[in-house]
Amino acid sequence: MWVIVVYDISDDEKRNKIARELQRLGLSRIQRSAFVGDIDSQRFKDLVRIMGKLVTGKDDILHIIPLGLRDWERRVVINGDSVRREAVSLL
Amino acid sequence: MWVIVVYDISDDEKRNKIARELQRLGLSRIQRSAFVGDIDSQRFKDLVRIMGKLVTGKDDILHIIPLGLRDWERRVVINGDSVRREAVSLL
């Protein structure tokens, strides 16, 4: 299953630890605090369990959202002054 | 169409302006730099156009990713020490 993981974590050390764990689980970084990847149901359980241990700050929040591969492929990425459209069919 | 918008913007003023525009377009904030919402194709075009004007910093990046409503409903939110699962069926 494809998922996107996005988070706001105030503690630098914990935020870096979360990024390392997400990489270890096979997800790819798409922004400073956002990862995407294809994981099986065992890895998904691991993901929820590990993140549950790391996201402990009062204002910390992390979302794990299932993502259809078709939806991911239709993303629009805006980077500096270049707009790369993978979503022409949407417009 | 449901979309999630996530961004890394270094300039405070631009980042705040992006958040205001996303709210104006009818999206809801789920984290400091992540919004979700249901928009029609005209609003989607506006979204891409407006964000293209605001995301101009060298290291700035913004993703607009279509999201199935079913997928959004199955999200897992980890908030401080509480894990709210809307995704039991996934596990």
N, CA and C atoms of all chains as a GROMACS GRO file, in nm:
protein
  546
    1MET      N    1   0.083  -0.119   0.000
    1MET     CA    2   0.000   0.000   0.000
    1MET      C    3   0.087   0.126   0.000
    2TRP      N    4   0.049   0.224  -0.083
    2TRP     CA    5   0.121   0.352  -0.083
    2TRP      C    6   0.069   0.439   0.031
    3VAL      N    7   0.161   0.508   0.096
    3VAL     CA    8   0.123   0.602   0.202
    3VAL      C    9   0.204   0.731   0.189
    4ILE      N   10   0.146   0.839   0.238
    4ILE     CA   11   0.223   0.962   0.259
    4ILE      C   12   0.226   0.987   0.410
    5VAL      N   13   0.343   1.024   0.461
    5VAL     CA   14   0.360   1.056   0.602
    5VAL      C   15   0.408   1.201   0.612
    6VAL      N   16   0.331   1.284   0.682
    6VAL     CA   17   0.371   1.424   0.702
    6VAL      C   18   0.367   1.455   0.851
    7TYR      N   19   0.461   1.539   0.897
    7TYR     CA   20   0.468   1.563   1.041
    7TYR      C   21   0.519   1.701   1.076
    8ASP      N   22   0.475   1.747   1.192
    8ASP     CA   23   0.529   1.868   1.259
    8ASP      C   24   0.584   1.823   1.393
    9ILE      N   25   0.714   1.828   1.408
    9ILE     CA   26   0.778   1.785   1.532
    9ILE      C   27   0.873   1.897   1.576
   10SER      N   28   0.854   1.950   1.697
   10SER     CA   29   0.933   2.066   1.735
   10SER      C   30   1.077   2.030   1.775
   11ASP      N   31   1.097   1.914   1.838
   11ASP     CA   32   1.230   1.876   1.884
   11ASP      C   33   1.318   1.828   1.768
   12ASP      N   34   1.432   1.896   1.747
   12ASP     CA   35   1.519   1.863   1.632
   12ASP      C   36   1.563   1.717   1.633
   13GLU      N   37   1.604   1.669   1.750
   13GLU     CA   38   1.658   1.534   1.758
   13GLU      C   39   1.551   1.431   1.723
   14LYS      N   40   1.431   1.452   1.777
   14LYS     CA   41   1.321   1.360   1.747
   14LYS      C   42   1.280   1.366   1.601
   15ARG      N   43   1.280   1.488   1.547
   15ARG     CA   44   1.243   1.503   1.406
   15ARG      C   45   1.342   1.430   1.316
   16ASN      N   46   1.471   1.441   1.348
   16ASN     CA   47   1.572   1.370   1.269
   16ASN      C   48   1.559   1.219   1.284
   17LYS      N   49   1.527   1.176   1.406
   17LYS     CA   50   1.509   1.033   1.433
   17LYS      C   51   1.390   0.979   1.351
   18ILE      N   52   1.283   1.055   1.348
   18ILE     CA   53   1.165   1.014   1.269
   18ILE      C   54   1.203   1.000   1.121
   19ALA      N   55   1.278   1.095   1.069
   19ALA     CA   56   1.319   1.088   0.928
   19ALA      C   57   1.403   0.962   0.904
   20ARG      N   58   1.495   0.932   0.996
   20ARG     CA   59   1.578   0.812   0.979
   20ARG      C   60   1.493   0.686   0.980
   21GLU      N   61   1.397   0.679   1.074
   21GLU     CA   62   1.311   0.560   1.083
   21GLU      C   63   1.225   0.543   0.958
   22LEU      N   64   1.174   0.654   0.906
   22LEU     CA   65   1.091   0.646   0.784
   22LEU      C   66   1.175   0.595   0.666
   23GLN      N   67   1.301   0.640   0.659
   23GLN     CA   68   1.390   0.590   0.553
   23GLN      C   69   1.418   0.442   0.572
   24ARG      N   70   1.439   0.402   0.696
   24ARG     CA   71   1.467   0.262   0.728
   24ARG      C   72   1.348   0.173   0.691
   25LEU      N   73   1.227   0.228   0.702
   25LEU     CA   74   1.107   0.152   0.666
   25LEU      C   75   1.082   0.152   0.514
   26GLY      N   76   1.172   0.216   0.440
   26GLY     CA   77   1.164   0.209   0.295
   26GLY      C   78   1.090   0.325   0.229
   27LEU      N   79   1.057   0.427   0.308
   27LEU     CA   80   0.988   0.542   0.247
   27LEU      C   81   1.090   0.642   0.190
   28SER      N   82   1.045   0.722   0.095
   28SER     CA   83   1.133   0.820   0.030
   28SER      C   84   1.093   0.961   0.068
   29ARG      N   85   1.193   1.043   0.094
   29ARG     CA   86   1.167   1.180   0.134
   29ARG      C   87   1.125   1.263   0.013
   30ILE      N   88   1.015   1.336   0.025
   30ILE     CA   89   0.976   1.426  -0.084
   30ILE      C   90   0.989   1.573  -0.044
   31GLN      N   91   0.996   1.597   0.087
   31GLN     CA   92   1.018   1.732   0.143
   31GLN      C   93   1.086   1.712   0.277
   32ARG      N   94   1.116   1.823   0.346
   32ARG     CA   95   1.184   1.811   0.475
   32ARG      C   96   1.104   1.723   0.571
   33SER      N   97   0.974   1.742   0.578
   33SER     CA   98   0.892   1.667   0.674
   33SER      C   99   0.779   1.591   0.606
   34ALA      N  100   0.810   1.528   0.494
   34ALA     CA  101   0.710   1.447   0.423
   34ALA      C  102   0.778   1.333   0.348
   35PHE      N  103   0.726   1.212   0.368
   35PHE     CA  104   0.780   1.094   0.302
   35PHE      C  105   0.665   1.021   0.232
   36VAL      N  106   0.702   0.947   0.126
   36VAL     CA  107   0.605   0.867   0.052
   36VAL      C  108   0.666   0.731   0.024
   37GLY      N  109   0.584   0.628   0.020
   37GLY     CA  110   0.638   0.498  -0.019
   37GLY      C  111   0.532   0.390  -0.020
   38ASP      N  112   0.575   0.276  -0.071
   38ASP     CA  113   0.489   0.158  -0.085
   38ASP      C  114   0.531   0.057   0.023
   39ILE      N  115   0.441   0.029   0.119
   39ILE     CA  116   0.477  -0.063   0.227
   39ILE      C  117   0.371  -0.171   0.241
   40ASP      N  118   0.415  -0.287   0.287
   40ASP     CA  119   0.317  -0.396   0.309
   40ASP      C  120   0.253  -0.379   0.446
   41SER      N  121   0.156  -0.466   0.478
   41SER     CA  122   0.077  -0.444   0.600
   41SER      C  123   0.160  -0.461   0.727
   42GLN      N  124   0.264  -0.548   0.723
   42GLN     CA  125   0.350  -0.563   0.840
   42GLN      C  126   0.430  -0.434   0.865
   43ARG      N  127   0.485  -0.379   0.759
   43ARG     CA  128   0.558  -0.251   0.770
   43ARG      C  129   0.467  -0.138   0.814
   44PHE      N  130   0.341  -0.144   0.770
   44PHE     CA  131   0.246  -0.041   0.811
   44PHE      C  132   0.225  -0.046   0.962
   45LYS      N  133   0.211  -0.168   1.014
   45LYS     CA  134   0.197  -0.184   1.160
   45LYS      C  135   0.320  -0.131   1.231
   46ASP      N  136   0.439  -0.167   1.178
   46ASP     CA  137   0.564  -0.117   1.237
   46ASP      C  138   0.567   0.035   1.236
   47LEU      N  139   0.526   0.091   1.123
   47LEU     CA  140   0.525   0.237   1.107
   47LEU      C  141   0.441   0.304   1.216
   48VAL      N  142   0.318   0.254   1.236
   48VAL     CA  143   0.229   0.314   1.336
   48VAL      C  144   0.289   0.298   1.476
   49ARG      N  145   0.343   0.180   1.503
   49ARG     CA  146   0.398   0.152   1.635
   49ARG      C  147   0.519   0.242   1.665
   50ILE      N  148   0.613   0.247   1.571
   50ILE     CA  149   0.736   0.325   1.592
   50ILE      C  150   0.704   0.475   1.601
   51MET      N  151   0.617   0.523   1.513
   51MET     CA  152   0.583   0.666   1.516
   51MET      C  153   0.510   0.700   1.647
   52GLY      N  154   0.427   0.607   1.695
   52GLY     CA  155   0.357   0.628   1.821
   52GLY      C  156   0.453   0.651   1.937
   53LYS      N  157   0.571   0.588   1.928
   53LYS     CA  158   0.672   0.606   2.034
   53LYS      C  159   0.747   0.737   2.021
   54LEU      N  160   0.761   0.785   1.897
   54LEU     CA  161   0.846   0.904   1.874
   54LEU      C  162   0.768   1.036   1.879
   55VAL      N  163   0.639   1.030   1.849
   55VAL     CA  164   0.560   1.154   1.845
   55VAL      C  165   0.497   1.174   1.982
   56THR      N  166   0.566   1.246   2.068
   56THR     CA  167   0.522   1.256   2.208
   56THR      C  168   0.511   1.400   2.257
   57GLY      N  169   0.562   1.496   2.179
   57GLY     CA  170   0.557   1.636   2.223
   57GLY      C  171   0.414   1.688   2.219
   58LYS      N  172   0.385   1.781   2.308
   58LYS     CA  173   0.249   1.833   2.324
   58LYS      C  174   0.188   1.881   2.192
   59ASP      N  175   0.267   1.954   2.113
   59ASP     CA  176   0.213   2.008   1.987
   59ASP      C  177   0.255   1.928   1.865
   60ASP      N  178   0.316   1.812   1.890
   60ASP     CA  179   0.361   1.730   1.777
   60ASP      C  180   0.243   1.661   1.711
   61ILE      N  181   0.252   1.648   1.579
   61ILE     CA  182   0.147   1.576   1.507
   61ILE      C  183   0.207   1.509   1.384
   62LEU      N  184   0.156   1.390   1.356
   62LEU     CA  185   0.201   1.314   1.238
   62LEU      C  186   0.079   1.248   1.175
   63HIS      N  187   0.068   1.261   1.044
   63HIS     CA  188  -0.040   1.196   0.970
   63HIS      C  189   0.018   1.086   0.881
   64ILE      N  190  -0.048   0.971   0.882
   64ILE     CA  191  -0.017   0.865   0.786
   64ILE      C  192  -0.143   0.848   0.701
   65ILE      N  193  -0.131   0.876   0.572
   65ILE     CA  194  -0.249   0.877   0.486
   65ILE      C  195  -0.228   0.780   0.370
   66PRO      N  196  -0.316   0.680   0.356
   66PRO     CA  197  -0.306   0.591   0.240
   66PRO      C  198  -0.323   0.673   0.112
   67LEU      N  199  -0.256   0.628   0.007
   67LEU     CA  200  -0.248   0.707  -0.116
   67LEU      C  201  -0.262   0.610  -0.232
   68GLY      N  202  -0.357   0.634  -0.322
   68GLY     CA  203  -0.363   0.551  -0.442
   68GLY      C  204  -0.244   0.581  -0.531
   69LEU      N  205  -0.186   0.478  -0.590
   69LEU     CA  206  -0.069   0.499  -0.678
   69LEU      C  207  -0.107   0.593  -0.793
   70ARG      N  208  -0.226   0.574  -0.846
   70ARG     CA  209  -0.278   0.660  -0.953
   70ARG      C  210  -0.283   0.807  -0.908
   71ASP      N  211  -0.325   0.829  -0.782
   71ASP     CA  212  -0.328   0.965  -0.728
   71ASP      C  213  -0.187   1.023  -0.714
   72TRP      N  214  -0.096   0.941  -0.662
   72TRP     CA  215   0.042   0.986  -0.644
   72TRP      C  216   0.104   1.025  -0.778
   73GLU      N  217   0.072   0.947  -0.881
   73GLU     CA  218   0.129   0.974  -1.014
   73GLU      C  219   0.073   1.104  -1.074
   74ARG      N  220  -0.041   1.150  -1.023
   74ARG     CA  221  -0.103   1.272  -1.076
   74ARG      C  222  -0.068   1.396  -0.995
   75ARG      N  223   0.030   1.385  -0.906
   75ARG     CA  224   0.069   1.500  -0.823
   75ARG      C  225   0.123   1.615  -0.908
   76VAL      N  226   0.111   1.734  -0.851
   76VAL     CA  227   0.174   1.853  -0.909
   76VAL      C  228   0.282   1.898  -0.810
   77VAL      N  229   0.404   1.916  -0.860
   77VAL     CA  230   0.514   1.960  -0.775
   77VAL      C  231   0.555   2.100  -0.819
   78ILE      N  232   0.553   2.194  -0.725
   78ILE     CA  233   0.597   2.331  -0.755
   78ILE      C  234   0.725   2.355  -0.676
   79ASN      N  235   0.832   2.383  -0.749
   79ASN     CA  236   0.965   2.384  -0.690
   79ASN      C  237   1.035   2.510  -0.737
   80GLY      N  238   1.056   2.606  -0.645
   80GLY     CA  239   1.113   2.733  -0.686
   80GLY      C  240   1.022   2.793  -0.792
   81ASP      N  241   1.077   2.834  -0.904
   81ASP     CA  242   0.991   2.897  -1.004
   81ASP      C  243   0.949   2.802  -1.117
   82SER      N  244   0.976   2.672  -1.100
   82SER     CA  245   0.936   2.578  -1.205
   82SER      C  246   0.816   2.497  -1.160
   83VAL      N  247   0.719   2.483  -1.245
   83VAL     CA  248   0.602   2.400  -1.215
   83VAL      C  249   0.612   2.274  -1.302
   84ARG      N  250   0.630   2.162  -1.237
   84ARG     CA  251   0.633   2.037  -1.311
   84ARG      C  252   0.496   1.973  -1.299
   85ARG      N  253   0.427   1.958  -1.407
   85ARG     CA  254   0.293   1.903  -1.401
   85ARG      C  255   0.292   1.758  -1.444
   86GLU      N  256   0.244   1.676  -1.351
   86GLU     CA  257   0.223   1.536  -1.387
   86GLU      C  258   0.073   1.515  -1.389
   87ALA      N  259   0.002   1.624  -1.406
   87ALA     CA  260  -0.142   1.622  -1.382
   87ALA      C  261  -0.218   1.695  -1.490
   88VAL      N  262  -0.160   1.696  -1.608
   88VAL     CA  263  -0.223   1.773  -1.716
   88VAL      C  264  -0.367   1.727  -1.739
   89SER      N  265  -0.387   1.597  -1.723
   89SER     CA  266  -0.521   1.542  -1.750
   89SER      C  267  -0.625   1.593  -1.650
   90LEU      N  268  -0.576   1.641  -1.534
   90LEU     CA  269  -0.668   1.693  -1.433
   90LEU      C  270  -0.722   1.830  -1.470
   91LEU      N  271  -0.649   1.903  -1.552
   91LEU     CA  272  -0.679   2.046  -1.569
   91LEU      C  273  -0.778   2.073  -1.682
   92MET      N  274  -1.278   1.726  -0.622
   92MET     CA  275  -1.166   1.635  -0.602
   92MET      C  276  -1.095   1.668  -0.471
   93TRP      N  277  -1.065   1.564  -0.392
   93TRP     CA  278  -0.989   1.587  -0.269
   93TRP      C  279  -0.841   1.598  -0.300
   94VAL      N  280  -0.775   1.692  -0.233
   94VAL     CA  281  -0.630   1.707  -0.248
   94VAL      C  282  -0.566   1.729  -0.112
   95ILE      N  283  -0.438   1.689  -0.103
   95ILE     CA  284  -0.356   1.731   0.010
   95ILE      C  285  -0.246   1.822  -0.046
   96VAL      N  286  -0.220   1.930   0.025
   96VAL     CA  287  -0.114   2.025  -0.014
   96VAL      C  288  -0.014   2.031   0.101
   97VAL      N  289   0.112   2.000   0.072
   97VAL     CA  290   0.218   2.007   0.175
   97VAL      C  291   0.332   2.092   0.119
   98TYR      N  292   0.397   2.169   0.207
   98TYR     CA  293   0.500   2.260   0.155
   98TYR      C  294   0.610   2.287   0.257
   99ASP      N  295   0.728   2.316   0.202
   99ASP     CA  296   0.843   2.368   0.278
   99ASP      C  297   0.876   2.503   0.218
  100ILE      N  298   0.854   2.609   0.295
  100ILE     CA  299   0.879   2.744   0.246
  100ILE      C  300   0.961   2.814   0.354
  101SER      N  301   1.080   2.864   0.316
  101SER     CA  302   1.167   2.920   0.420
  101SER      C  303   1.125   3.060   0.464
  102ASP      N  304   1.072   3.140   0.373
  102ASP     CA  305   1.036   3.277   0.409
  102ASP      C  306   0.904   3.281   0.487
  103ASP      N  307   0.910   3.337   0.610
  103ASP     CA  308   0.793   3.338   0.698
  103ASP      C  309   0.672   3.405   0.634
  104GLU      N  310   0.697   3.520   0.572
  104GLU     CA  311   0.587   3.598   0.517
  104GLU      C  312   0.519   3.521   0.404
  105LYS      N  313   0.602   3.460   0.316
  105LYS     CA  314   0.546   3.382   0.205
  105LYS      C  315   0.471   3.260   0.256
  106ARG      N  316   0.527   3.196   0.360
  106ARG     CA  317   0.463   3.075   0.415
  106ARG      C  318   0.325   3.111   0.473
  107ASN      N  319   0.319   3.224   0.543
  107ASN     CA  320   0.190   3.268   0.598
  107ASN      C  321   0.091   3.303   0.487
  108LYS      N  322   0.142   3.366   0.383
  108LYS     CA  323   0.057   3.404   0.270
  108LYS      C  324   0.000   3.278   0.202
  109ILE      N  325   0.084   3.176   0.187
  109ILE     CA  326   0.038   3.049   0.128
  109ILE      C  327  -0.074   2.988   0.212
  110ALA      N  328  -0.055   2.988   0.343
  110ALA     CA  329  -0.158   2.932   0.432
  110ALA      C  330  -0.289   3.010   0.416
  111ARG      N  331  -0.280   3.143   0.409
  111ARG     CA  332  -0.402   3.224   0.392
  111ARG      C  333  -0.472   3.191   0.260
  112GLU      N  334  -0.393   3.178   0.153
  112GLU     CA  335  -0.452   3.149   0.022
  112GLU      C  336  -0.518   3.010   0.020
  113LEU      N  337  -0.454   2.914   0.084
  113LEU     CA  338  -0.511   2.779   0.087
  113LEU      C  339  -0.644   2.780   0.162
  114GLN      N  340  -0.649   2.856   0.270
  114GLN     CA  341  -0.775   2.870   0.344
  114GLN      C  342  -0.882   2.938   0.259
  115ARG      N  343  -0.840   3.041   0.188
  115ARG     CA  344  -0.931   3.115   0.102
  115ARG      C  345  -0.989   3.025  -0.008
  116LEU      N  346  -0.909   2.928  -0.053
  116LEU     CA  347  -0.954   2.834  -0.156
  116LEU      C  348  -1.041   2.723  -0.098
  117GLY      N  349  -1.061   2.728   0.035
  117GLY     CA  350  -1.153   2.632   0.096
  117GLY      C  351  -1.088   2.508   0.155
  118LEU      N  352  -0.955   2.506   0.161
  118LEU     CA  353  -0.887   2.390   0.220
  118LEU      C  354  -0.877   2.407   0.372
  119SER      N  355  -0.862   2.294   0.441
  119SER     CA  356  -0.853   2.296   0.588
  119SER      C  357  -0.713   2.257   0.633
  120ARG      N  358  -0.664   2.329   0.733
  120ARG     CA  359  -0.530   2.302   0.784
  120ARG      C  360  -0.532   2.175   0.869
  121ILE      N  361  -0.439   2.083   0.841
  121ILE     CA  362  -0.427   1.963   0.926
  121ILE      C  363  -0.298   1.963   1.006
  122GLN      N  364  -0.201   2.044   0.962
  122GLN     CA  365  -0.074   2.064   1.033
  122GLN      C  366  -0.024   2.203   0.995
  123ARG      N  367   0.089   2.243   1.052
  123ARG     CA  368   0.140   2.378   1.024
  123ARG      C  369   0.155   2.400   0.873
  124SER      N  370   0.210   2.301   0.802
  124SER     CA  371   0.235   2.319   0.658
  124SER      C  372   0.169   2.210   0.574
  125ALA      N  373   0.045   2.177   0.608
  125ALA     CA  374  -0.030   2.078   0.531
  125ALA      C  375  -0.179   2.110   0.538
  126PHE      N  376  -0.243   2.111   0.422
  126PHE     CA  377  -0.387   2.139   0.411
  126PHE      C  378  -0.453   2.029   0.330
  127VAL      N  379  -0.581   2.007   0.356
  127VAL     CA  380  -0.658   1.907   0.284
  127VAL      C  381  -0.794   1.968   0.250
  128GLY      N  382  -0.849   1.928   0.136
  128GLY     CA  383  -0.984   1.975   0.107
  128GLY      C  384  -1.036   1.921  -0.025
  129ASP      N  385  -1.163   1.949  -0.047
  129ASP     CA  386  -1.235   1.904  -0.166
  129ASP      C  387  -1.255   2.026  -0.256
  130ILE      N  388  -1.193   2.025  -0.373
  130ILE     CA  389  -1.205   2.142  -0.461
  130ILE      C  390  -1.249   2.098  -0.601
  131ASP      N  391  -1.317   2.189  -0.670
  131ASP     CA  392  -1.358   2.156  -0.808
  131ASP      C  393  -1.244   2.190  -0.903
  132SER      N  394  -1.262   2.158  -1.032
  132SER     CA  395  -1.149   2.170  -1.125
  132SER      C  396  -1.108   2.316  -1.146
  133GLN      N  397  -1.203   2.410  -1.136
  133GLN     CA  398  -1.167   2.552  -1.150
  133GLN      C  399  -1.078   2.597  -1.033
  134ARG      N  400  -1.117   2.556  -0.913
  134ARG     CA  401  -1.036   2.589  -0.794
  134ARG      C  402  -0.899   2.522  -0.801
  135PHE      N  403  -0.897   2.401  -0.858
  135PHE     CA  404  -0.769   2.331  -0.872
  135PHE      C  405  -0.675   2.413  -0.962
  136LYS      N  406  -0.729   2.463  -1.071
  136LYS     CA  407  -0.648   2.548  -1.161
  136LYS      C  408  -0.599   2.672  -1.088
  137ASP      N  409  -0.692   2.736  -1.012
  137ASP     CA  410  -0.653   2.855  -0.932
  137ASP      C  411  -0.541   2.820  -0.835
  138LEU      N  412  -0.557   2.705  -0.770
  138LEU     CA  413  -0.458   2.659  -0.671
  138LEU      C  414  -0.320   2.649  -0.734
  139VAL      N  415  -0.310   2.581  -0.847
  139VAL     CA  416  -0.180   2.563  -0.914
  139VAL      C  417  -0.123   2.700  -0.956
  140ARG      N  418  -0.209   2.786  -1.010
  140ARG     CA  419  -0.164   2.916  -1.058
  140ARG      C  420  -0.114   3.004  -0.942
  141ILE      N  421  -0.194   3.012  -0.835
  141ILE     CA  422  -0.157   3.098  -0.722
  141ILE      C  423  -0.031   3.045  -0.652
  142MET      N  424  -0.024   2.914  -0.633
  142MET     CA  425   0.094   2.857  -0.566
  142MET      C  426   0.218   2.876  -0.652
  143GLY      N  427   0.201   2.866  -0.784
  143GLY     CA  428   0.315   2.887  -0.875
  143GLY      C  429   0.374   3.026  -0.859
  144LYS      N  430   0.290   3.123  -0.822
  144LYS     CA  431   0.339   3.260  -0.802
  144LYS      C  432   0.408   3.278  -0.667
  145LEU      N  433   0.365   3.198  -0.568
  145LEU     CA  434   0.414   3.218  -0.431
  145LEU      C  435   0.537   3.133  -0.398
  146VAL      N  436   0.549   3.018  -0.464
  146VAL     CA  437   0.661   2.928  -0.433
  146VAL      C  438   0.777   2.962  -0.526
  147THR      N  439   0.866   3.052  -0.480
  147THR     CA  440   0.970   3.103  -0.569
  147THR      C  441   1.110   3.092  -0.509
  148GLY      N  442   1.120   3.059  -0.380
  148GLY     CA  443   1.252   3.047  -0.317
  148GLY      C  444   1.328   2.927  -0.371
  149LYS      N  445   1.461   2.937  -0.373
  149LYS     CA  446   1.547   2.834  -0.431
  149LYS      C  447   1.517   2.695  -0.374
  150ASP      N  448   1.501   2.687  -0.242
  150ASP     CA  449   1.480   2.556  -0.180
  150ASP      C  450   1.334   2.530  -0.145
  151ASP      N  451   1.246   2.619  -0.191
  151ASP     CA  452   1.104   2.601  -0.160
  151ASP      C  453   1.045   2.488  -0.244
  152ILE      N  454   0.951   2.416  -0.184
  152ILE     CA  455   0.884   2.310  -0.258
  152ILE      C  456   0.742   2.292  -0.204
  153LEU      N  457   0.651   2.265  -0.294
  153LEU     CA  458   0.511   2.244  -0.258
  153LEU      C  459   0.456   2.130  -0.344
  154HIS      N  460   0.389   2.036  -0.278
  154HIS     CA  461   0.325   1.924  -0.347
  154HIS      C  462   0.173   1.938  -0.338
  155ILE      N  463   0.106   1.918  -0.451
  155ILE     CA  464  -0.040   1.906  -0.452
  155ILE      C  465  -0.069   1.764  -0.498
  156ILE      N  466  -0.130   1.684  -0.411
  156ILE     CA  467  -0.149   1.542  -0.441
  156ILE      C  468  -0.298   1.509  -0.432
  157PRO      N  469  -0.357   1.459  -0.542
  157PRO     CA  470  -0.496   1.414  -0.536
  157PRO      C  471  -0.510   1.303  -0.432
  158LEU      N  472  -0.625   1.297  -0.370
  158LEU     CA  473  -0.644   1.206  -0.257
  158LEU      C  474  -0.783   1.146  -0.269
  159GLY      N  475  -0.793   1.015  -0.268
  159GLY     CA  476  -0.927   0.955  -0.266
  159GLY      C  477  -0.993   0.981  -0.132
  160LEU      N  478  -1.122   1.013  -0.132
  160LEU     CA  479  -1.191   1.039  -0.004
  160LEU      C  480  -1.180   0.917   0.087
  161ARG      N  481  -1.192   0.798   0.027
  161ARG     CA  482  -1.180   0.673   0.102
  161ARG      C  483  -1.043   0.664   0.170
  162ASP      N  484  -0.938   0.706   0.098
  162ASP     CA  485  -0.803   0.704   0.155
  162ASP      C  486  -0.791   0.804   0.269
  163TRP      N  487  -0.844   0.923   0.249
  163TRP     CA  488  -0.838   1.026   0.353
  163TRP      C  489  -0.908   0.978   0.480
  164GLU      N  490  -1.022   0.910   0.462
  164GLU     CA  491  -1.096   0.861   0.577
  164GLU      C  492  -1.022   0.751   0.654
  165ARG      N  493  -0.926   0.688   0.587
  165ARG     CA  494  -0.850   0.580   0.651
  165ARG      C  495  -0.718   0.627   0.711
  166ARG      N  496  -0.700   0.758   0.723
  166ARG     CA  497  -0.574   0.811   0.777
  166ARG      C  498  -0.554   0.770   0.924
  167VAL      N  499  -0.427   0.767   0.963
  167VAL     CA  500  -0.392   0.750   1.104
  167VAL      C  501  -0.328   0.881   1.151
  168VAL      N  502  -0.380   0.936   1.261
  168VAL     CA  503  -0.326   1.061   1.315
  168VAL      C  504  -0.261   1.030   1.449
  169ILE      N  505  -0.133   1.066   1.461
  169ILE     CA  506  -0.062   1.047   1.589
  169ILE      C  507  -0.033   1.186   1.643
  170ASN      N  508  -0.087   1.212   1.761
  170ASN     CA  509  -0.088   1.347   1.815
  170ASN      C  510  -0.040   1.342   1.959
  171GLY      N  511   0.080   1.392   1.985
  171GLY     CA  512   0.136   1.378   2.118
  171GLY      C  513   0.140   1.230   2.153
  172ASP      N  514   0.085   1.192   2.266
  172ASP     CA  515   0.092   1.050   2.302
  172ASP      C  516  -0.036   0.972   2.271
  173SER      N  517  -0.126   1.033   2.195
  173SER     CA  518  -0.249   0.960   2.162
  173SER      C  519  -0.246   0.916   2.016
  174VAL      N  520  -0.286   0.794   1.990
  174VAL     CA  521  -0.295   0.744   1.854
  174VAL      C  522  -0.442   0.726   1.823
  175ARG      N  523  -0.491   0.806   1.730
  175ARG     CA  524  -0.630   0.793   1.690
  175ARG      C  525  -0.630   0.713   1.560
  176ARG      N  526  -0.688   0.598   1.562
  176ARG     CA  527  -0.688   0.516   1.442
  176ARG      C  528  -0.820   0.524   1.371
  177GLU      N  529  -0.812   0.567   1.246
  177GLU     CA  530  -0.932   0.563   1.164
  177GLU      C  531  -0.907   0.456   1.059
  178ALA      N  532  -0.817   0.367   1.088
  178ALA     CA  533  -0.765   0.277   0.986
  178ALA      C  534  -0.757   0.135   1.037
  179VAL      N  535  -0.844   0.099   1.130
  179VAL     CA  536  -0.836  -0.033   1.190
  179VAL      C  537  -0.844  -0.142   1.083
  180SER      N  538  -0.924  -0.114   0.981
  180SER     CA  539  -0.943  -0.216   0.878
  180SER      C  540  -0.814  -0.241   0.799
  181LEU      N  541  -0.723  -0.145   0.804
  181LEU     CA  542  -0.595  -0.162   0.734
  181LEU      C  543  -0.502  -0.257   0.806
  182LEU      N  544  -0.521  -0.272   0.934
  182LEU     CA  545  -0.419  -0.340   1.016
  182LEU      C  546  -0.441  -0.491   1.023
   0.00000   0.00000   0.00000
